[in-house]
Amino acid sequence: MDWSEHFFSDPGHMDRLREWLEQEGESAPEIDSSQRLAPCVARPGKIICIGLNYSDHAKEAGQDIPDEPIIFFKATTAIAGPNDPLIIPRGSEKTDWEVELAFVIGKRANYVSKEEALHHVAGYLLHNDYSERAFQIERGGQWVKGKSCDSFAPIGPFVATPEEVPEIDHAGMWLKVNGETKQNGNTDKMIFDIATLVSYLSEFMTLMPGDIVSTGTPPGVGLGFTPPQYLKPGDVVELGIEGLGESRQEAIACPNKRIVLQPELLFPPRRPEATFRRKGTTLETTPAPDSTGLGARANRVCRTGAPLIREATSSAAPPEGEHAGEEPLPHHPSRY
């Protein structure tokens, strides 16, 4: 079973995982570093992002402290594994980075109070909110089109439960480009804390189990430098948050041919024989304790070297409604 809306909707799944960890966790072998980690949350219904939520980032951007949270959406098709390549979009000259703390909703939230809000949070995760600044700022409309390109939302390597990161509101966070530190911040600079965000968002929409909320970024984004600094193919981005592990993306150029995301690699088929857990910042795996599998696992794993993307072929005739020479995108795993 994936860590999806279905998983988070049943508190018993997490209870079974805790029980198993107490009994079997210490014997779990470590996952080989050559294995690919897929996204730690499968098929979220929504990715909701908060803009200018760090006081020092708002100052960097020359913006006033907002009176209310600035909300925008990110397409779920942007989701990628924590170490998957960053695909620089066609025509992009201003692809930027943003290390962010994100959280996943564990219980349906609608008009919840701030006091009750944290009971609706299942856990926390690392997110790099990649942004194409020209698409976002210079092309009119809403920010979403500068935030939603394929691979622009690498998440993970794992989801940490609230009891695993009790000091999440005072967690250090950092990001490097080609080994040079660009962002070095702390979640204690957030203007609107997590409880406030859950309560506030639940006034305007129902938050469902598995929904992801990304809470904003500290200063040090490429746009904030003089002159601005942006990513190009070959650049390597590394980032991390205290208690939530690290991730790494290498930038590649978008192929000239249409690309097709491999859904079986983003979210591989169910493997009931394996269960994954976190120990410190290490993910570990062990056989599931019964024939149905525990179901709760912090990441999905594929074989080493399996490509996340492939170029679409043009040998077959395109289906009706498709352009000649292109292959339709398969059903994307982020869609229901």
C-alpha positions in Angstrom: 0.0 0.0 0.0 1.3 3.5 -0.9 1.4 6.4 1.5 -1.6 8.0 -0.2 -5.1 9.3 0.7 -6.2 5.8 1.4 -3.3 5.1 3.8 -3.6 8.3 5.7 -7.4 8.0 6.0 -7.1 5.1 8.3 -5.2 5.8 11.6 -4.9 2.0 12.0 -2.2 1.9 9.3 0.1 4.2 11.2 -0.6 2.4 14.5 0.4 -0.9 12.8 3.6 0.7 11.6 4.5 1.9 15.0 3.8 -1.5 16.5 5.9 -3.2 13.9 8.8 -0.8 14.4 8.9 -1.5 18.1 9.0 -5.2 17.5 11.0 -5.6 14.3 12.6 -2.2 13.5 16.1 -2.8 14.8 16.6 -5.8 12.5 15.7 -4.0 9.3 18.6 -4.0 6.8 19.7 -0.7 5.3 18.6 0.2 1.8 21.4 0.2 -0.7 22.4 3.7 -1.8 22.3 2.7 -5.5 18.5 2.2 -5.3 16.2 4.9 -6.5 13.8 6.5 -4.0 10.5 7.5 -5.4 8.2 10.2 -3.9 7.4 9.6 -0.3 3.7 10.5 -0.7 1.8 9.0 -3.5 -0.9 10.7 -5.6 -1.7 13.7 -3.3 -5.0 15.4 -4.2 -3.5 18.8 -3.8 -0.1 20.5 -3.4 -0.7 23.9 -1.7 2.2 26.3 -1.3 2.6 29.4 0.8 4.5 32.4 -0.6 6.7 34.9 1.3 6.2 33.0 4.6 9.7 33.7 6.0 10.3 37.2 7.4 13.9 37.3 6.1 12.8 36.0 2.6 10.2 38.7 2.4 12.8 41.3 3.3 15.1 39.8 0.6 12.3 40.1 -2.0 11.6 43.7 -1.0 8.1 42.8 0.0 6.0 43.8 3.1 5.2 41.1 5.7 1.8 39.7 4.5 -1.2 40.2 6.7 -2.6 36.8 5.6 -0.9 33.7 4.1 -0.3 34.0 0.3 -1.6 30.8 -1.2 -0.9 29.2 -4.6 -1.1 25.7 -6.1 1.5 23.5 -7.6 0.4 20.8 -10.1 0.7 17.3 -8.7 2.4 16.2 -12.0 5.4 18.2 -10.8 6.2 15.5 -8.2 9.4 13.6 -8.4 11.6 11.5 -6.2 14.1 13.2 -3.9 17.1 12.4 -6.1 15.6 12.4 -9.5 16.9 14.8 -12.2 15.6 18.4 -12.5 14.3 18.9 -16.0 15.0 22.5 -17.1 11.8 23.4 -19.1 12.0 24.3 -22.8 12.7 28.0 -23.2 13.6 28.5 -19.5 16.3 30.9 -18.6 15.3 31.5 -15.0 14.9 28.2 -13.2 15.3 28.8 -9.5 15.5 26.7 -6.2 13.7 26.9 -2.9 14.3 24.6 0.0 11.0 24.2 1.9 9.4 22.3 4.8 6.3 20.6 3.8 3.7 18.6 5.7 1.1 16.0 4.7 -2.4 16.0 6.0 -3.5 12.9 8.0 -7.1 13.7 8.8 -9.8 15.6 6.9 -9.8 19.3 7.9 -12.6 21.7 7.4 -13.0 24.8 9.5 -10.6 23.5 12.2 -9.4 25.8 15.0 -5.7 26.6 15.4 -5.8 24.6 18.7 -7.0 21.5 16.9 -5.0 22.0 13.7 -1.9 19.9 14.5 -4.1 16.8 15.1 -4.7 16.9 11.3 -1.0 16.7 10.4 0.4 13.2 9.6 4.0 14.1 9.2 6.7 16.4 7.7 8.9 16.1 4.6 11.6 17.9 2.6 10.5 19.7 -0.6 12.4 21.7 -3.2 9.9 24.1 -4.7 11.5 24.7 -8.0 10.3 27.8 -9.8 10.7 29.2 -13.3 10.7 32.9 -12.5 9.9 34.2 -16.0 6.9 31.9 -16.3 5.9 32.8 -12.7 6.3 36.6 -12.8 6.7 37.9 -16.4 4.0 35.9 -18.3 0.9 37.2 -16.5 -1.7 35.3 -14.6 -1.1 33.2 -11.5 2.2 31.8 -10.1 1.1 28.2 -10.7 2.5 28.0 -14.3 6.0 28.9 -13.0 5.8 26.3 -10.3 4.3 23.2 -12.0 6.8 22.0 -14.7 7.6 18.3 -14.6 10.1 17.5 -11.9 9.6 20.8 -10.1 8.4 19.1 -6.8 11.0 16.6 -5.6 9.8 15.4 -2.2 11.4 13.2 0.5 13.4 11.1 1.1 10.9 10.2 3.8 7.9 11.3 5.8 8.7 11.9 9.5 5.9 11.7 12.0 5.4 14.6 14.5 6.8 12.7 17.4 10.0 12.1 15.4 10.6 15.8 14.8 9.2 17.5 17.9 11.3 20.7 17.3 10.2 21.1 13.7 9.4 24.7 14.3 13.0 25.3 15.1 14.7 23.2 12.4 17.7 24.3 10.4 17.5 24.1 6.6 20.0 24.6 3.9 20.5 24.4 0.1 23.7 24.2 -2.0 24.3 24.6 -5.7 27.4 22.9 -7.0 28.7 22.7 -3.5 28.2 26.4 -2.6 25.7 27.2 0.1 22.9 29.4 -1.2 20.3 29.1 1.5 20.9 28.7 5.3 17.8 29.3 7.3 15.6 28.1 10.1 11.9 27.3 10.4 11.6 29.6 13.4 11.5 32.5 10.9 8.1 31.4 9.5 5.6 34.2 9.7 2.6 31.8 9.8 3.3 28.6 11.7 2.0 25.2 10.8 -1.1 25.2 13.1 -2.0 28.6 11.7 -1.7 27.4 8.1 -3.8 24.3 8.6 -6.6 26.3 10.3 -6.4 29.1 7.7 -6.5 26.9 4.7 -9.4 24.9 6.1 -11.5 28.0 6.0 -11.3 28.1 2.2 -11.0 24.4 1.2 -11.3 21.0 2.6 -7.9 19.5 3.3 -7.9 15.7 2.6 -5.6 13.0 3.9 -2.5 12.9 1.7 -2.7 16.6 0.6 0.7 18.3 0.8 1.2 21.8 2.1 4.6 23.5 1.5 5.3 26.3 3.9 7.7 28.7 2.1 11.4 29.2 1.8 14.1 31.2 3.6 16.3 33.8 1.8 19.0 32.8 -0.7 16.9 32.0 -3.7 18.5 32.7 -7.1 16.2 35.6 -7.8 17.5 37.4 -4.7 21.1 37.6 -5.8 22.6 40.6 -7.6 22.7 39.8 -10.4 20.2 36.9 -10.2 21.5 33.3 -10.4 19.7 30.6 -12.2 20.2 26.9 -12.9 21.5 25.4 -16.0 22.0 21.8 -17.2 24.8 20.1 -15.3 24.2 22.0 -12.1 23.8 19.9 -8.9 21.4 21.0 -6.2 21.6 19.5 -2.7 19.3 20.4 0.2 18.2 19.3 3.6 16.2 20.0 6.8 17.2 19.0 10.3 15.4 15.7 11.0 14.0 15.3 7.5 17.1 14.1 5.6 18.6 15.3 2.4 18.0 15.2 -1.3 20.0 15.9 -4.5 18.9 16.8 -8.0 21.1 17.2 -11.1 19.7 19.6 -13.7 19.3 18.3 -17.3 18.0 19.9 -20.4 14.5 19.1 -21.5 14.7 16.9 -24.6 13.7 18.4 -27.9 11.3 15.5 -28.4 8.2 15.2 -26.1 9.0 13.5 -22.9 6.9 10.8 -21.2 6.9 10.4 -17.5 7.3 6.7 -16.4 4.5 6.2 -13.9 5.8 2.8 -12.9 9.0 4.6 -11.7 7.3 7.5 -10.0 5.0 5.1 -8.1 6.1 1.5 -8.7 3.5 -1.3 -8.4 2.7 -2.5 -4.9 5.3 -4.6 -3.4 3.7 -6.2 -0.3 6.8 -8.1 0.6 8.8 -5.0 1.5 8.3 -2.3 4.1 10.4 0.7 4.7 11.2 2.7 7.8 13.4 5.6 8.9 16.1 5.3 11.5 17.7 8.7 12.1 18.2 9.9 8.5 18.6 6.3 7.1 15.8 4.5 5.3 15.7 0.8 5.9 13.8 -2.2 4.5 12.6 -5.5 5.8 10.1 -8.1 4.7 6.5 -7.3 5.8 5.3 -9.1 8.9 2.4 -10.8 7.2 1.2 -11.8 3.7 -0.7 -8.6 3.2 2.3 -6.4 3.9 2.3 -3.6 6.5 1.5 -1.1 3.8 3.1 1.9 5.5 6.5 2.7 4.1 8.5 5.9 3.8 9.5 5.5 0.2 9.1 3.4 -2.9 12.2 1.9 -4.5 13.1 1.0 -8.1 16.1 -0.7 -9.7 19.3 1.3 -10.1 19.7 3.1 -13.4 16.0 2.9 -14.4 15.3 6.2 -16.3 12.6 8.4 -14.8 11.8 9.9 -18.3 12.1 8.7 -21.9 11.6 10.5 -25.2 8.4 9.8 -26.9 8.6 7.8 -30.1 7.2 8.9 -33.4 7.1 5.7 -35.3 3.6 4.8 -34.5 0.6 6.8 -35.7 -0.6 9.2 -33.0 -4.1 8.6 -31.6 -6.9 10.8 -32.6 -6.4 14.3 -31.2 -2.7 14.0 -30.7 -0.1 15.9 -32.8 1.8 13.9 -35.4 5.1 12.6 -34.1 4.1 12.7 -30.5 3.0 10.0 -28.1 0.3 10.7 -25.5 1.3 10.9 -21.9 0.2 7.8 -20.0 -2.2 8.1 -17.1 -0.1 10.1 -14.6 0.2 8.5 -11.1 -0.6 11.8 -9.4 -4.1 11.7 -10.9 -7.0 9.6 -9.5 
